[in-house]
């Protein structure tokens, strides 16, 4: 069974940093692209970032480019999202997703003073 | 970026009756490889998104056959043949042809009359 479990969310002040992690199991992690998608409270889905299977290629939404970094550890079956210079508009539930077919349960990030 | 536009945004339906959601893209979603990467997701209240349909009309494993997808080019439709209570939630279309970014529609809220 495919499982994706996000962690690392919480309350952070504007300008602060947070690192999200997503632990994967139930499939051959090293062969799949992984994505982060976020959902602001009461709003729709917004794609954030993608990393290819070996970590050699990444993409970012314009709104997070230069502030967020996606990475993966195929030995540990973990994909991470390092979020720096956080803004109020980054407040959202962050989901990791395997090739956008299976999604985790999400972790809430709140940016507020 | 490809803009995905769904209609209606709210869809009250009677149990047992059909429902239809439209999704239009700002440019053709036919990829150079001949595939059309249009997916549909269901998000039940309080849950993470679940993919229902990929490449326009292919149902994911475990998805009831009352859900069907159709369309081509820039116009796509998700149909529920007979709405059940468990179908309540928000439905999103998403394109994966012209990336980055992967882009979602605004969402259509399905509720029971």
Interface residues (C-beta under 8 A of the other chain):
Chain A: X35 X37 X44 X45 X46 X47 X50 X59 X60 X61 X62 X95 X97 X100 X101 X102 X103 X104 X105 X106
Chain B: X39 X41 X43 X48 X49 X50 X51 X54 X60 X90 X92 X94 X96 X99 X100 X101 X102 X103 X104 X105 X106 X107
